[in-house]
């Protein structure tokens, strides 16, 4: 395991909160944050869950998928409002570079990002699966 602050290899790190971010740190770097209890596992080993492993408890799959030309749709909606990519990124509290990658369709946005974009731009980015 590596210290997420200095990169030193440690056998057992401490979980600390540094400027609102939880990270694993070596003994020396742990003083830069406030030590917190390690998060507990949701289920003990050997216990099976009826939920899929990637289920976060926030959203359900409603049989919707992102539209094929989502990047173009986001770009056009943003331009029609007269916003730069930087302005839209600031409005939805995301990085401008992430927005550029979505508009270029080099990455597929997460469900939470899709929700932010739909709400801010007034467009539908998801459609029913066929």
N, CA, C and O atoms as a GROMACS GRO file, in nm:
protein
  520
    1UNK      N    1   0.085  -0.117   0.000
    1UNK     CA    2   0.000   0.000   0.000
    1UNK      C    3   0.090   0.123   0.000
    1UNK      O    4   0.197   0.124   0.061
    2UNK      N    5   0.047   0.227  -0.069
    2UNK     CA    6   0.124   0.351  -0.076
    2UNK      C    7   0.055   0.463  -0.001
    2UNK      O    8  -0.067   0.470   0.004
    3UNK      N    9   0.136   0.550   0.056
    3UNK     CA   10   0.084   0.672   0.118
    3UNK      C   11   0.033   0.761   0.004
    3UNK      O   12   0.106   0.787  -0.092
    4UNK      N   13  -0.090   0.806   0.014
    4UNK     CA   14  -0.148   0.887  -0.092
    4UNK      C   15  -0.099   1.032  -0.090
    4UNK      O   16  -0.135   1.112  -0.177
    5UNK      N   17  -0.018   1.065   0.008
    5UNK     CA   18   0.036   1.201   0.016
    5UNK      C   19   0.178   1.206  -0.038
    5UNK      O   20   0.210   1.287  -0.125
    6UNK      N   21   0.266   1.118   0.016
    6UNK     CA   22   0.407   1.124  -0.027
    6UNK      C   23   0.445   1.011  -0.122
    6UNK      O   24   0.548   1.019  -0.189
    7UNK      N   25   0.364   0.905  -0.130
    7UNK     CA   26   0.392   0.795  -0.221
    7UNK      C   27   0.479   0.685  -0.162
    7UNK      O   28   0.509   0.588  -0.231
    8UNK      N   29   0.519   0.699  -0.036
    8UNK     CA   30   0.603   0.599   0.029
    8UNK      C   31   0.523   0.469   0.047
    8UNK      O   32   0.404   0.472   0.079
    9UNK      N   33   0.590   0.356   0.027
    9UNK     CA   34   0.526   0.226   0.048
    9UNK      C   35   0.518   0.199   0.197
    9UNK      O   36   0.619   0.205   0.268
   10UNK      N   37   0.398   0.169   0.245
   10UNK     CA   38   0.376   0.141   0.387
   10UNK      C   39   0.302   0.010   0.400
   10UNK      O   40   0.223  -0.028   0.313
   11UNK      N   41   0.328  -0.060   0.511
   11UNK     CA   42   0.260  -0.187   0.533
   11UNK      C   43   0.118  -0.164   0.585
   11UNK      O   44   0.025  -0.237   0.549
   12UNK      N   45   0.102  -0.063   0.667
   12UNK     CA   46  -0.031  -0.033   0.721
   12UNK      C   47  -0.043   0.118   0.734
   12UNK      O   48   0.025   0.180   0.816
   13UNK      N   49  -0.130   0.177   0.654
   13UNK     CA   50  -0.147   0.321   0.658
   13UNK      C   51  -0.257   0.364   0.753
   13UNK      O   52  -0.334   0.281   0.802
   14UNK      N   53  -0.262   0.491   0.778
   14UNK     CA   54  -0.368   0.549   0.861
   14UNK      C   55  -0.465   0.622   0.770
   14UNK      O   56  -0.424   0.687   0.674
   15UNK      N   57  -0.594   0.612   0.799
   15UNK     CA   58  -0.695   0.683   0.722
   15UNK      C   59  -0.712   0.820   0.785
   15UNK      O   60  -0.748   0.831   0.903
   16UNK      N   61  -0.686   0.925   0.705
   16UNK     CA   62  -0.695   1.062   0.755
   16UNK      C   63  -0.783   1.146   0.663
   16UNK      O   64  -0.797   1.115   0.544
   17UNK      N   65  -0.841   1.251   0.717
   17UNK     CA   66  -0.922   1.345   0.641
   17UNK      C   67  -0.836   1.469   0.620
   17UNK      O   68  -0.799   1.538   0.715
   18UNK      N   69  -0.803   1.498   0.492
   18UNK     CA   70  -0.721   1.614   0.457
   18UNK      C   71  -0.804   1.703   0.365
   18UNK      O   72  -0.836   1.663   0.253
   19UNK      N   73  -0.839   1.821   0.412
   19UNK     CA   74  -0.918   1.918   0.335
   19UNK      C   75  -1.042   1.854   0.274
   19UNK      O   76  -1.072   1.876   0.157
   20UNK      N   77  -1.113   1.775   0.354
   20UNK     CA   78  -1.238   1.716   0.309
   20UNK      C   79  -1.225   1.588   0.228
   20UNK      O   80  -1.325   1.536   0.180
   21UNK      N   81  -1.103   1.537   0.211
   21UNK     CA   82  -1.081   1.416   0.134
   21UNK      C   83  -1.021   1.309   0.224
   21UNK      O   84  -0.921   1.333   0.292
   22UNK      N   85  -1.083   1.189   0.223
   22UNK     CA   86  -1.028   1.079   0.300
   22UNK      C   87  -0.918   1.012   0.220
   22UNK      O   88  -0.936   0.982   0.102
   23UNK      N   89  -0.804   0.990   0.283
   23UNK     CA   90  -0.692   0.924   0.215
   23UNK      C   91  -0.613   0.840   0.313
   23UNK      O   92  -0.620   0.859   0.434
   24UNK      N   93  -0.537   0.747   0.258
   24UNK     CA   94  -0.450   0.663   0.339
   24UNK      C   95  -0.312   0.728   0.340
   24UNK      O   96  -0.256   0.761   0.235
   25UNK      N   97  -0.258   0.745   0.460
   25UNK     CA   98  -0.129   0.814   0.473
   25UNK      C   99  -0.035   0.733   0.562
   25UNK      O  100  -0.079   0.655   0.646
   26UNK      N  101   0.095   0.754   0.542
   26UNK     CA  102   0.195   0.693   0.629
   26UNK      C  103   0.194   0.766   0.763
   26UNK      O  104   0.127   0.869   0.777
   27UNK      N  105   0.266   0.714   0.859
   27UNK     CA  106   0.270   0.774   0.993
   27UNK      C  107   0.317   0.919   0.988
   27UNK      O  108   0.263   1.005   1.057
   28UNK      N  109   0.417   0.946   0.906
   28UNK     CA  110   0.472   1.082   0.895
   28UNK      C  111   0.373   1.182   0.836
   28UNK      O  112   0.364   1.296   0.882
   29UNK      N  113   0.300   1.139   0.734
   29UNK     CA  114   0.206   1.230   0.666
   29UNK      C  115   0.070   1.238   0.735
   29UNK      O  116  -0.008   1.328   0.705
   30UNK      N  117   0.041   1.146   0.826
   30UNK     CA  118  -0.088   1.144   0.893
   30UNK      C  119  -0.112   1.274   0.971
   30UNK      O  120  -0.227   1.311   0.996
   31UNK      N  121  -0.005   1.342   1.009
   31UNK     CA  122  -0.020   1.467   1.085
   31UNK      C  123  -0.076   1.581   1.000
   31UNK      O  124  -0.118   1.683   1.054
   32UNK      N  125  -0.079   1.565   0.867
   32UNK     CA  126  -0.134   1.668   0.779
   32UNK      C  127  -0.286   1.670   0.780
   32UNK      O  128  -0.348   1.764   0.729
   33UNK      N  129  -0.346   1.567   0.837
   33UNK     CA  130  -0.492   1.559   0.841
   33UNK      C  131  -0.540   1.513   0.976
   33UNK      O  132  -0.463   1.501   1.071
   34UNK      N  133  -0.669   1.488   0.984
   34UNK     CA  134  -0.730   1.441   1.108
   34UNK      C  135  -0.759   1.292   1.090
   34UNK      O  136  -0.828   1.253   0.995
   35UNK      N  137  -0.708   1.210   1.180
   35UNK     CA  138  -0.727   1.066   1.169
   35UNK      C  139  -0.874   1.030   1.189
   35UNK      O  140  -0.939   1.080   1.281
   36UNK      N  141  -0.924   0.944   1.102
   36UNK     CA  142  -1.063   0.899   1.111
   36UNK      C  143  -1.065   0.746   1.118
   36UNK      O  144  -0.967   0.679   1.084
   37UNK      N  145  -1.177   0.694   1.164
   37UNK     CA  146  -1.193   0.550   1.169
   37UNK      C  147  -1.206   0.496   1.029
   37UNK      O  148  -1.267   0.559   0.943
   38UNK      N  149  -1.148   0.379   1.005
   38UNK     CA  150  -1.161   0.318   0.873
   38UNK      C  151  -1.307   0.284   0.849
   38UNK      O  152  -1.374   0.236   0.940
   39UNK      N  153  -1.356   0.307   0.727
   39UNK     CA  154  -1.495   0.272   0.698
   39UNK      C  155  -1.515   0.122   0.709
   39UNK      O  156  -1.430   0.044   0.666
   40UNK      N  157  -1.627   0.083   0.766
   40UNK     CA  158  -1.657  -0.059   0.781
   40UNK      C  159  -1.712  -0.115   0.652
   40UNK      O  160  -1.774  -0.044   0.573
   41UNK      N  161  -1.688  -0.243   0.632
   41UNK     CA  162  -1.740  -0.312   0.514
   41UNK      C  163  -1.892  -0.325   0.529
   41UNK      O  164  -1.942  -0.338   0.640
   42UNK      N  165  -1.962  -0.322   0.418
   42UNK     CA  166  -2.108  -0.331   0.420
   42UNK      C  167  -2.155  -0.467   0.469
   42UNK      O  168  -2.255  -0.476   0.541
   43UNK      N  169  -2.087  -0.572   0.431
   43UNK     CA  170  -2.126  -0.706   0.474
   43UNK      C  171  -1.999  -0.783   0.508
   43UNK      O  172  -1.894  -0.761   0.450
   44UNK      N  173  -2.012  -0.873   0.603
   44UNK     CA  174  -1.895  -0.952   0.641
   44UNK      C  175  -1.863  -1.051   0.530
   44UNK      O  176  -1.951  -1.088   0.454
   45UNK      N  177  -1.737  -1.095   0.521
   45UNK     CA  178  -1.702  -1.191   0.417
   45UNK      C  179  -1.787  -1.317   0.430
   45UNK      O  180  -1.812  -1.366   0.540
   46UNK      N  181  -1.830  -1.368   0.317
   46UNK     CA  182  -1.914  -1.487   0.319
   46UNK      C  183  -2.063  -1.456   0.318
   46UNK      O  184  -2.144  -1.544   0.292
   47UNK      N  185  -2.099  -1.330   0.346
   47UNK     CA  186  -2.239  -1.291   0.343
   47UNK      C  187  -2.272  -1.247   0.202
   47UNK      O  188  -2.202  -1.163   0.145
   48UNK      N  189  -2.378  -1.301   0.144
   48UNK     CA  190  -2.416  -1.265   0.008
   48UNK      C  191  -2.523  -1.158   0.011
   48UNK      O  192  -2.614  -1.161   0.093
   49UNK      N  193  -2.510  -1.066  -0.079
   49UNK     CA  194  -2.609  -0.960  -0.092
   49UNK      C  195  -2.700  -0.992  -0.210
   49UNK      O  196  -2.658  -1.053  -0.308
   50UNK      N  197  -2.826  -0.949  -0.199
   50UNK     CA  198  -2.917  -0.968  -0.311
   50UNK      C  199  -2.904  -0.856  -0.412
   50UNK      O  200  -2.964  -0.862  -0.520
   51UNK      N  201  -2.827  -0.753  -0.379
   51UNK     CA  202  -2.807  -0.640  -0.470
   51UNK      C  203  -2.684  -0.665  -0.556
   51UNK      O  204  -2.590  -0.732  -0.512
   52UNK      N  205  -2.683  -0.612  -0.679
   52UNK     CA  206  -2.563  -0.627  -0.762
   52UNK      C  207  -2.445  -0.556  -0.698
   52UNK      O  208  -2.464  -0.459  -0.625
   53UNK      N  209  -2.321  -0.601  -0.726
   53UNK     CA  210  -2.203  -0.542  -0.662
   53UNK      C  211  -2.184  -0.394  -0.689
   53UNK      O  212  -2.127  -0.324  -0.605
   54UNK      N  213  -2.230  -0.343  -0.804
   54UNK     CA  214  -2.211  -0.202  -0.836
   54UNK      C  215  -2.327  -0.114  -0.789
   54UNK      O  216  -2.329   0.005  -0.820
   55UNK      N  217  -2.424  -0.170  -0.716
   55UNK     CA  218  -2.539  -0.093  -0.671
   55UNK      C  219  -2.497   0.004  -0.561
   55UNK      O  220  -2.439  -0.038  -0.461
   56UNK      N  221  -2.527   0.131  -0.578
   56UNK     CA  222  -2.488   0.234  -0.483
   56UNK      C  223  -2.606   0.280  -0.397
   56UNK      O  224  -2.589   0.357  -0.303
   57UNK      N  225  -2.726   0.233  -0.430
   57UNK     CA  226  -2.843   0.272  -0.353
   57UNK      C  227  -2.903   0.404  -0.396
   57UNK      O  228  -2.996   0.452  -0.332
   58UNK      N  229  -2.852   0.463  -0.503
   58UNK     CA  230  -2.899   0.595  -0.543
   58UNK      C  231  -2.994   0.590  -0.662
   58UNK      O  232  -3.093   0.663  -0.668
   59UNK      N  233  -2.964   0.503  -0.757
   59UNK     CA  234  -3.039   0.504  -0.882
   59UNK      C  235  -3.076   0.362  -0.922
   59UNK      O  236  -3.006   0.267  -0.888
   60UNK      N  237  -3.183   0.348  -0.994
   60UNK     CA  238  -3.224   0.220  -1.048
   60UNK      C  239  -3.214   0.227  -1.200
   60UNK      O  240  -3.229   0.334  -1.260
   61UNK      N  241  -3.189   0.114  -1.262
   61UNK     CA  242  -3.185   0.107  -1.407
   61UNK      C  243  -3.328   0.103  -1.458
   61UNK      O  244  -3.400   0.006  -1.432
   62UNK      N  245  -3.369   0.204  -1.528
   62UNK     CA  246  -3.506   0.212  -1.579
   62UNK      C  247  -3.514   0.175  -1.726
   62UNK      O  248  -3.611   0.209  -1.794
   63UNK      N  249  -3.413   0.105  -1.775
   63UNK     CA  250  -3.413   0.066  -1.916
   63UNK      C  251  -3.383   0.182  -2.008
   63UNK      O  252  -3.424   0.181  -2.124
   64UNK      N  253  -3.312   0.281  -1.959
   64UNK     CA  254  -3.277   0.397  -2.039
   64UNK      C  255  -3.129   0.392  -2.072
   64UNK      O  256  -3.048   0.342  -1.993
   65UNK      N  257  -3.093   0.443  -2.189
   65UNK     CA  258  -2.953   0.451  -2.229
   65UNK      C  259  -2.928   0.589  -2.288
   65UNK      O  260  -3.021   0.656  -2.332
   66UNK      N  261  -2.803   0.629  -2.288
   66UNK     CA  262  -2.768   0.762  -2.340
   66UNK      C  263  -2.786   0.764  -2.492
   66UNK      O  264  -2.760   0.665  -2.560
   67UNK      N  265  -2.831   0.878  -2.544
   67UNK     CA  266  -2.852   0.892  -2.688
   67UNK      C  267  -2.719   0.882  -2.761
   67UNK      O  268  -2.614   0.913  -2.704
   68UNK      N  269  -2.721   0.840  -2.887
   68UNK     CA  270  -2.599   0.816  -2.964
   68UNK      C  271  -2.514   0.941  -2.983
   68UNK      O  272  -2.392   0.935  -2.975
   69UNK      N  273  -2.577   1.055  -3.009
   69UNK     CA  274  -2.502   1.179  -3.036
   69UNK      C  275  -2.506   1.275  -2.917
   69UNK      O  276  -2.528   1.395  -2.933
   70UNK      N  277  -2.484   1.220  -2.795
   70UNK     CA  278  -2.494   1.300  -2.673
   70UNK      C  279  -2.394   1.417  -2.672
   70UNK      O  280  -2.427   1.524  -2.622
   71UNK      N  281  -2.276   1.398  -2.726
   71UNK     CA  282  -2.174   1.504  -2.725
   71UNK      C  283  -2.219   1.625  -2.806
   71UNK      O  284  -2.206   1.739  -2.763
   72UNK      N  285  -2.270   1.597  -2.925
   72UNK     CA  286  -2.319   1.704  -3.012
   72UNK      C  287  -2.438   1.775  -2.949
   72UNK      O  288  -2.450   1.897  -2.956
   73UNK      N  289  -2.526   1.697  -2.886
   73UNK     CA  290  -2.645   1.753  -2.821
   73UNK      C  291  -2.606   1.847  -2.707
   73UNK      O  292  -2.662   1.956  -2.694
   74UNK      N  293  -2.509   1.805  -2.625
   74UNK     CA  294  -2.462   1.889  -2.514
   74UNK      C  295  -2.397   2.016  -2.568
   74UNK      O  296  -2.424   2.126  -2.520
   75UNK      N  297  -2.312   2.000  -2.667
   75UNK     CA  298  -2.241   2.114  -2.726
   75UNK      C  299  -2.338   2.216  -2.785
   75UNK      O  300  -2.324   2.336  -2.764
   76UNK      N  301  -2.438   2.167  -2.861
   76UNK     CA  302  -2.535   2.257  -2.924
   76UNK      C  303  -2.621   2.327  -2.819
   76UNK      O  304  -2.649   2.446  -2.832
   77UNK      N  305  -2.664   2.254  -2.716
   77UNK     CA  306  -2.749   2.314  -2.612
   77UNK      C  307  -2.670   2.420  -2.536
   77UNK      O  308  -2.725   2.526  -2.503
   78UNK      N  309  -2.544   2.393  -2.508
   78UNK     CA  310  -2.459   2.489  -2.438
   78UNK      C  311  -2.441   2.615  -2.523
   78UNK      O  312  -2.453   2.727  -2.473
   79UNK      N  313  -2.412   2.596  -2.651
   79UNK     CA  314  -2.391   2.709  -2.742
   79UNK      C  315  -2.518   2.791  -2.759
   79UNK      O  316  -2.513   2.914  -2.770
   80UNK      N  317  -2.634   2.724  -2.762
   80UNK     CA  318  -2.760   2.796  -2.780
   80UNK      C  319  -2.790   2.887  -2.660
   80UNK      O  320  -2.862   2.986  -2.674
   81UNK      N  321  -2.735   2.853  -2.544
   81UNK     CA  322  -2.752   2.937  -2.426
   81UNK      C  323  -2.645   3.045  -2.418
   81UNK      O  324  -2.648   3.131  -2.330
   82UNK      N  325  -2.549   3.040  -2.513
   82UNK     CA  326  -2.443   3.140  -2.517
   82UNK      C  327  -2.335   3.119  -2.414
   82UNK      O  328  -2.263   3.213  -2.379
   83UNK      N  329  -2.321   2.995  -2.363
   83UNK     CA  330  -2.222   2.966  -2.260
   83UNK      C  331  -2.098   2.904  -2.321
   83UNK      O  332  -2.105   2.829  -2.419
   84UNK      N  333  -1.983   2.935  -2.263
   84UNK     CA  334  -1.861   2.865  -2.298
   84UNK      C  335  -1.860   2.734  -2.217
   84UNK      O  336  -1.939   2.716  -2.125
   85UNK      N  337  -1.771   2.644  -2.255
   85UNK     CA  338  -1.759   2.518  -2.180
   85UNK      C  339  -1.719   2.548  -2.035
   85UNK      O  340  -1.764   2.479  -1.943
   86UNK      N  341  -1.637   2.648  -2.016
   86UNK     CA  342  -1.594   2.685  -1.880
   86UNK      C  343  -1.712   2.733  -1.796
   86UNK      O  344  -1.724   2.698  -1.678
   87UNK      N  345  -1.800   2.812  -1.857
   87UNK     CA  346  -1.917   2.863  -1.784
   87UNK      C  347  -2.011   2.750  -1.744
   87UNK      O  348  -2.060   2.746  -1.632
   88UNK      N  349  -2.036   2.657  -1.837
   88UNK     CA  350  -2.122   2.543  -1.805
   88UNK      C  351  -2.058   2.457  -1.697
   88UNK      O  352  -2.127   2.413  -1.604
   89UNK      N  353  -1.930   2.433  -1.708
   89UNK     CA  354  -1.860   2.351  -1.609
   89UNK      C  355  -1.874   2.413  -1.469
   89UNK      O  356  -1.895   2.341  -1.371
   90UNK      N  357  -1.863   2.544  -1.461
   90UNK     CA  358  -1.877   2.611  -1.332
   90UNK      C  359  -2.020   2.599  -1.279
   90UNK      O  360  -2.040   2.585  -1.158
   91UNK      N  361  -2.118   2.606  -1.367
   91UNK     CA  362  -2.258   2.596  -1.325
   91UNK      C  363  -2.293   2.459  -1.269
   91UNK      O  364  -2.376   2.448  -1.179
   92UNK      N  365  -2.228   2.354  -1.322
   92UNK     CA  366  -2.260   2.218  -1.275
   92UNK      C  367  -2.151   2.163  -1.182
   92UNK      O  368  -2.154   2.046  -1.145
   93UNK      N  369  -2.055   2.249  -1.143
   93UNK     CA  370  -1.949   2.213  -1.049
   93UNK      C  371  -1.867   2.093  -1.097
   93UNK      O  372  -1.843   1.999  -1.022
   94UNK      N  373  -1.826   2.099  -1.222
   94UNK     CA  374  -1.742   1.995  -1.280
   94UNK      C  375  -1.624   2.062  -1.351
   94UNK      O  376  -1.623   2.183  -1.370
   95UNK      N  377  -1.524   1.982  -1.389
   95UNK     CA  378  -1.408   2.035  -1.458
   95UNK      C  379  -1.440   2.059  -1.606
   95UNK      O  380  -1.513   1.983  -1.669
   96UNK      N  381  -1.383   2.167  -1.658
   96UNK     CA  382  -1.403   2.200  -1.799
   96UNK      C  383  -1.349   2.089  -1.889
   96UNK      O  384  -1.410   2.058  -1.991
   97UNK      N  385  -1.237   2.030  -1.852
   97UNK     CA  386  -1.177   1.923  -1.933
   97UNK      C  387  -1.270   1.802  -1.944
   97UNK      O  388  -1.277   1.738  -2.048
   98UNK      N  389  -1.343   1.772  -1.836
   98UNK     CA  390  -1.439   1.661  -1.838
   98UNK      C  391  -1.552   1.693  -1.936
   98UNK      O  392  -1.597   1.606  -2.010
   99UNK      N  393  -1.597   1.816  -1.934
   99UNK     CA  394  -1.704   1.859  -2.025
   99UNK      C  395  -1.659   1.849  -2.170
   99UNK      O  396  -1.736   1.807  -2.256
  100UNK      N  397  -1.535   1.888  -2.198
  100UNK     CA  398  -1.482   1.877  -2.334
  100UNK      C  399  -1.479   1.731  -2.379
  100UNK      O  400  -1.513   1.701  -2.493
  101UNK      N  401  -1.438   1.640  -2.288
  101UNK     CA  402  -1.431   1.498  -2.324
  101UNK      C  403  -1.571   1.441  -2.348
  101UNK      O  404  -1.587   1.351  -2.431
  102UNK      N  405  -1.670   1.492  -2.278
  102UNK     CA  406  -1.808   1.448  -2.301
  102UNK      C  407  -1.856   1.500  -2.436
  102UNK      O  408  -1.916   1.425  -2.514
  103UNK      N  409  -1.830   1.627  -2.465
  103UNK     CA  410  -1.872   1.685  -2.592
  103UNK      C  411  -1.803   1.618  -2.711
  103UNK      O  412  -1.861   1.608  -2.819
  104UNK      N  413  -1.680   1.572  -2.692
  104UNK     CA  414  -1.607   1.501  -2.798
  104UNK      C  415  -1.643   1.353  -2.803
  104UNK      O  416  -1.598   1.280  -2.891
  105UNK      N  417  -1.723   1.310  -2.707
  105UNK     CA  418  -1.765   1.171  -2.692
  105UNK      C  419  -1.647   1.076  -2.672
  105UNK      O  420  -1.653   0.959  -2.711
  106UNK      N  421  -1.541   1.127  -2.611
  106UNK     CA  422  -1.430   1.039  -2.578
  106UNK      C  423  -1.456   0.965  -2.448
  106UNK      O  424  -1.390   0.864  -2.420
  107UNK      N  425  -1.552   1.014  -2.368
  107UNK     CA  426  -1.598   0.940  -2.250
  107UNK      C  427  -1.750   0.947  -2.245
  107UNK      O  428  -1.812   1.037  -2.301
  108UNK      N  429  -1.807   0.850  -2.177
  108UNK     CA  430  -1.952   0.846  -2.157
  108UNK      C  431  -1.980   0.902  -2.018
  108UNK      O  432  -1.920   0.854  -1.921
  109UNK      N  433  -2.067   1.002  -2.005
  109UNK     CA  434  -2.092   1.062  -1.874
  109UNK      C  435  -2.161   0.967  -1.778
  109UNK      O  436  -2.238   0.880  -1.820
  110UNK      N  437  -2.135   0.983  -1.649
  110UNK     CA  438  -2.201   0.904  -1.546
  110UNK      C  439  -2.348   0.946  -1.537
  110UNK      O  440  -2.387   1.048  -1.593
  111UNK      N  441  -2.427   0.867  -1.467
  111UNK     CA  442  -2.568   0.900  -1.450
  111UNK      C  443  -2.586   1.034  -1.379
  111UNK      O  444  -2.675   1.111  -1.414
  112UNK      N  445  -2.501   1.061  -1.279
  112UNK     CA  446  -2.515   1.189  -1.207
  112UNK      C  447  -2.477   1.307  -1.297
  112UNK      O  448  -2.538   1.413  -1.289
  113UNK      N  449  -2.377   1.288  -1.383
  113UNK     CA  450  -2.338   1.393  -1.478
  113UNK      C  451  -2.449   1.415  -1.580
  113UNK      O  452  -2.479   1.529  -1.615
  114UNK      N  453  -2.510   1.307  -1.627
  114UNK     CA  454  -2.621   1.318  -1.723
  114UNK      C  455  -2.734   1.400  -1.660
  114UNK      O  456  -2.791   1.486  -1.725
  115UNK      N  457  -2.764   1.372  -1.534
  115UNK     CA  458  -2.871   1.445  -1.465
  115UNK      C  459  -2.839   1.594  -1.455
  115UNK      O  460  -2.926   1.679  -1.478
  116UNK      N  461  -2.713   1.626  -1.422
  116UNK     CA  462  -2.672   1.767  -1.412
  116UNK      C  463  -2.687   1.837  -1.547
  116UNK      O  464  -2.740   1.948  -1.555
  117UNK      N  465  -2.639   1.771  -1.652
  117UNK     CA  466  -2.645   1.831  -1.786
  117UNK      C  467  -2.789   1.848  -1.832
  117UNK      O  468  -2.824   1.953  -1.887
  118UNK      N  469  -2.872   1.746  -1.811
  118UNK     CA  470  -3.013   1.756  -1.852
  118UNK      C  471  -3.082   1.871  -1.781
  118UNK      O  472  -3.157   1.947  -1.843
  119UNK      N  473  -3.058   1.883  -1.652
  119UNK     CA  474  -3.124   1.988  -1.574
  119UNK      C  475  -3.076   2.128  -1.616
  119UNK      O  476  -3.157   2.219  -1.633
  120UNK      N  477  -2.945   2.144  -1.631
  120UNK     CA  478  -2.889   2.275  -1.662
  120UNK      C  479  -2.918   2.319  -1.806
  120UNK      O  480  -2.943   2.436  -1.832
  121UNK      N  481  -2.916   2.223  -1.899
  121UNK     CA  482  -2.932   2.257  -2.040
  121UNK      C  483  -3.075   2.241  -2.091
  121UNK      O  484  -3.109   2.291  -2.198
  122UNK      N  485  -3.159   2.172  -2.014
  122UNK     CA  486  -3.298   2.152  -2.057
  122UNK      C  487  -3.308   2.056  -2.175
  122UNK      O  488  -3.392   2.075  -2.263
  123UNK      N  489  -3.224   1.953  -2.177
  123UNK     CA  490  -3.227   1.853  -2.284
  123UNK      C  491  -3.244   1.714  -2.224
  123UNK      O  492  -3.224   1.695  -2.104
  124UNK      N  493  -3.283   1.618  -2.307
  124UNK     CA  494  -3.293   1.478  -2.265
  124UNK      C  495  -3.177   1.402  -2.327
  124UNK      O  496  -3.164   1.398  -2.450
  125UNK      N  497  -3.093   1.343  -2.244
  125UNK     CA  498  -2.977   1.269  -2.294
  125UNK      C  499  -2.997   1.118  -2.286
  125UNK      O  500  -2.914   1.042  -2.335
  126UNK      N  501  -3.107   1.075  -2.226
  126UNK     CA  502  -3.135   0.932  -2.216
  126UNK      C  503  -3.259   0.898  -2.296
  126UNK      O  504  -3.352   0.978  -2.307
  127UNK      N  505  -3.259   0.776  -2.351
  127UNK     CA  506  -3.374   0.729  -2.427
  127UNK      C  507  -3.402   0.585  -2.388
  127UNK      O  508  -3.315   0.517  -2.331
  128UNK      N  509  -3.520   0.538  -2.417
  128UNK     CA  510  -3.559   0.401  -2.386
  128UNK      C  511  -3.481   0.304  -2.474
  128UNK      O  512  -3.464   0.327  -2.594
  129UNK      N  513  -3.433   0.196  -2.411
  129UNK     CA  514  -3.361   0.092  -2.486
  129UNK      C  515  -3.458   0.019  -2.577
  129UNK      O  516  -3.574   0.000  -2.542
  130UNK      N  517  -3.410  -0.020  -2.692
  130UNK     CA  518  -3.497  -0.092  -2.787
  130UNK      C  519  -3.457  -0.236  -2.797
  130UNK      O  520  -3.519  -0.312  -2.872
   0.00000   0.00000   0.00000
